Amino acid sequence: MMRARPATLILSLTLGLVVSGCQTASSAGPPPSDAGSPPASASGGSSQPDIASVPPRYRQLYATLSGNIGNLADQQGAGSVDPVEVPGGPIMAGELGAAAGNRGPALLEPSALAQVSEELDGFARIAMKGVVVLVSYPMLLPSFPDSASYLQFYEQVARLVATHGMALSIELNPAFSDPGLSSLHPDYQGLTLNSYATGQHEEAQIVIDDLHPRYLTILDEPSTFATTLHQPAIATAAGAVQVLGQELTGLNREGTLVGAGVGTWEDPTIEQAIATQSAVDYLSVHVYPTATSQVADLDQVTTIAASARKPLLIDETWLSKENPSGAPPKGSAVAEQKLKNWSFWEPLDARYLEAISAYAREHGISMVSPFSTELFFGYVDWTQALEGAPGSQVRGDAAQLQQENLAAGVLGPLGRAYQATITSER
């Protein structure tokens, strides 16, 4: 749902881009046999997975994820209801990490807009036609510190996105209160379901009036919202519908499509209730775990959207390296930020983006937006020393490489692979 990094552009991206609440990290230590494993190359890239380049401790996970991608690919064209037709196919988009709301005060630094522009330039080289921007609740409400400055920043971001000819999709999500995941530090004490819905309605109207996005998602991971806001009712079908009803009543949409949805690890009956019992314009789904159960739930969500004759957006997706069996998410979201950076994952990540893009075409999905877009500009080679290093060091190494490539106009192997996926679909 969100993420952050050091003083460089991409470093501020992986802590200000905070990991989605669905993602976790392995706590197992490296076995001694890893010491002699050769590191993967961050510069070469690979169109096919090469298990020999994977450190032994990761080979079973690698093989499991590879099989899960195959399961997803097998579901192309398997929908039981004809989807809503999307002329021209889905908008191929990506998460605009430099503008992520959880970066907080970093968004107000003089360099912030230059970072956004540089990232958008990189996306344009990949041929992406849309971006998803996380705007955090309650950062735009007049009662929140520096809200006017944050609004001014996002107004400039919206103009930059338009200048690049891209569609703007905004996720309006509660900021994480964990300082490891967000720099905003909101205080949710005393919040009720009603007061949250009232505030979210007000912030949604500000977004529509001032930023004019094409899409605005106001609820996308009910279980994450429930945990973050300490409001468990949001993670039920009845609670989600209640909150959406309050937020949508009287909302002047002015041409912005407003939607809501679930993650693939959540109960699809919530999506069913949103589709049939609320006034949303579209449905959304976050796709992270790729086990058989999650692929089945994704199929169910696409069927729900088709049956309700509503567009469906995959406005967050990535090949999560955690919970490959589909177990409920547990552990530290920050830890995933280290794990995902190893360059040996690149062939799997490329295969996954190709498979989810094909799935989107076959199922009439309106937008596909990969989450960890900083990896389009480079990975870090695994070494035994880095395996034992703090996650901040690995993220810092990745940030430096990615920033250098962004500044030089260079795409990493995954960026080139996503570019090829996009251009081959036209």
Secondary structure, DSSP 8 states (H G I E B T S, - for coil): --BB-SSSHHHHHHHHB---TT---------GGGGG-----TTT--SS--GGGS-GGGHHHHHHHHHHHHHHHHTTT--SS-----TT--EEEEE-GGG-GGGGGGGGSTTHHHHHHHHHHHHHHHT--EEEEEEEETTTSTTSTTHHHHHHHHHHHHHHHHHTT-EEEEEEEE----TTT-SS----TT--HHHHHHHHHHHHHHHHHHH--SEEEEES-HHHHHHHHT-GGGGSHHHHHHHHHHHHTT---TT-EEEEEEETTS-HHHHHHHHHHS--SEEEEEE---SHHHHHHHHHHHHHHHHHT--EEEEEE---SS-TT-----S-TTTHHHHTTBGGGHHHHHHHHHHHHHHHHHTT-SEEEES-GGGGG--B---HHHHTS-HHHHHHHHHHHHHHHHHHT---HHHHHHHHHHHHT-
